[in-house]
Amino acid sequence: MLLETTDLQPLDLHLQHLPPFVHLHMPWARLEALWQQKLTARVPVQYLTGTAHWRQFQLQISSAVLIPRPETEELIDWAMTAAAAQPPALQAVADWADLGTGSGVIALGLASLFPEGMIHAVDVSEAALAIAALNAQTQGLKARIQFYQGEWLQPLAHLRGSLRGIVSNPPYIPTALIPTLTPEVSQHEPHLALDGGVDGLGPIREIIATAPQYLCSGGVLLFEMMMGQDQAIYQLLQAQGDYRQIQIHRDLAGVARFAQAERK
Ligand SMILES: C[S@@+](CC[C@H](N)C(=O)[O-])C[C@H]1O[C@@H](n2cnc3c(N)ncnc32)[C@H](O)[C@@H]1O
């Protein structure tokens, strides 16, 4: 909160290098009122300041979008590793998709990683797409990302068989678990971004079933999951029949968090 509302730098806080006077970007009463909202209504700081940091990006966010999480940053690293392992012929295929783009973070990460081709970013939420488009503009990546409103791969019918990769952080929390999460999440983050249906796997099932029609042969599907979903997801990918090289990756905390598979 202090980093967003004063001239203080992260190092000042780490080293407790605090000058006797700190310049505030807003009246003291406003800062105090925001802090009270954090304490009493448990509003996340990122929604109070309207900003979030993710990989190299400083982003604008609102309560219409999920607060981008640090573990999701690793999806971009896995996309980079997967792309580097693709055969040279495939490296000429340039387009990627981000399903459920929210604040646009994955699309931004992919656009900065792959300087050629387009990133096709889909979300069902118009409000989320407005935030994502704003972030693409501020990061100078607007010309590289095409936004679509709709359900998962449906708006990308014109790209069937042509995508080099599909990346997603879909909603994956079982509906009944949502009220048990911290109030910052359950009462303030959009349920559209959290709720994965009865077993949490609804959107993932849909993506696994439809992605092969949109990927080119050798193209990669890469998505995030919740702790404990890895075995079910491995089986879903295997049972689908159109994937090979199915892998589960752990995040930096050691949790099985990402699934990766290649289109046969
Ligand atoms: C977990 S959030 C991920 C947001 C962002 N990609 C991130 O990693 O921070 C899931 C996103 O999926 C979107 N979503 C939910 N249902 C959808 C659907 N049927 N089709 C497309 N997007 C959907 C939500 O609006 C939300 O932005």
The ligand as an SDF file (V2000), in Angstrom:
LIG
                    3D

 27 29  0  0  0  0  0  0  0  0999 V2000
   -8.4870  -17.6310  -12.8180 C   0  0  0  0  0  0  0  0  0  0  0  0
   -8.9670  -16.2460  -13.8140 S   0  0  0  0  0  0  0  0  0  0  0  0
   -7.4320  -15.9760  -14.6860 C   0  0  0  0  0  0  0  0  0  0  0  0
   -7.1840  -14.5390  -15.0820 C   0  0  0  0  0  0  0  0  0  0  0  0
   -5.7670  -14.2960  -15.6290 C   0  0  0  0  0  0  0  0  0  0  0  0
   -5.5060  -15.1230  -16.7880 N   0  0  0  0  0  0  0  0  0  0  0  0
   -4.7440  -14.5820  -14.5450 C   0  0  0  0  0  0  0  0  0  0  0  0
   -4.0470  -15.6080  -14.6380 O   0  0  0  0  0  0  0  0  0  0  0  0
   -4.6330  -13.7840  -13.6160 O   0  0  0  0  0  0  0  0  0  0  0  0
  -10.0280  -17.0200  -15.0040 C   0  0  0  0  0  0  0  0  0  0  0  0
  -10.6110  -16.1130  -16.0800 C   0  0  0  0  0  0  0  0  0  0  0  0
  -11.4730  -16.9250  -16.8870 O   0  0  0  0  0  0  0  0  0  0  0  0
  -12.5850  -16.1400  -17.2880 C   0  0  0  0  0  0  0  0  0  0  0  0
  -13.6900  -17.0380  -17.6390 N   0  0  0  0  0  0  0  0  0  0  0  0
  -14.6050  -17.6420  -16.8240 C   0  0  0  0  0  0  0  0  0  0  0  0
  -15.4630  -18.3770  -17.5320 N   0  0  0  0  0  0  0  0  0  0  0  0
  -15.0960  -18.2460  -18.8440 C   0  0  0  0  0  0  0  0  0  0  0  0
  -15.6090  -18.7900  -20.0650 C   0  0  0  0  0  0  0  0  0  0  0  0
  -16.6740  -19.6010  -20.0890 N   0  0  0  0  0  0  0  0  0  0  0  0
  -14.9830  -18.4550  -21.2140 N   0  0  0  0  0  0  0  0  0  0  0  0
  -13.9100  -17.6290  -21.2040 C   0  0  0  0  0  0  0  0  0  0  0  0
  -13.3830  -17.0780  -20.0870 N   0  0  0  0  0  0  0  0  0  0  0  0
  -13.9710  -17.3940  -18.9130 C   0  0  0  0  0  0  0  0  0  0  0  0
  -12.8730  -15.2680  -16.0760 C   0  0  0  0  0  0  0  0  0  0  0  0
  -13.6180  -14.1260  -16.4420 O   0  0  0  0  0  0  0  0  0  0  0  0
  -11.4460  -14.9630  -15.5850 C   0  0  0  0  0  0  0  0  0  0  0  0
  -10.9820  -13.7580  -16.1360 O   0  0  0  0  0  0  0  0  0  0  0  0
  1  2  1  0
  2  3  1  0
  2 10  1  0
  3  4  1  0
  4  5  1  0
  5  6  1  0
  5  7  1  0
  7  8  2  0
  7  9  1  0
 10 11  1  0
 11 12  1  0
 11 26  1  0
 12 13  1  0
 13 14  1  0
 13 24  1  0
 14 15  1  0
 14 23  1  0
 15 16  2  0
 16 17  1  0
 17 18  1  0
 17 23  2  0
 18 19  1  0
 18 20  2  0
 20 21  1  0
 21 22  2  0
 22 23  1  0
 24 25  1  0
 24 26  1  0
 26 27  1  0
M  CHG  2   2   1   9  -1
M  END
$$$$
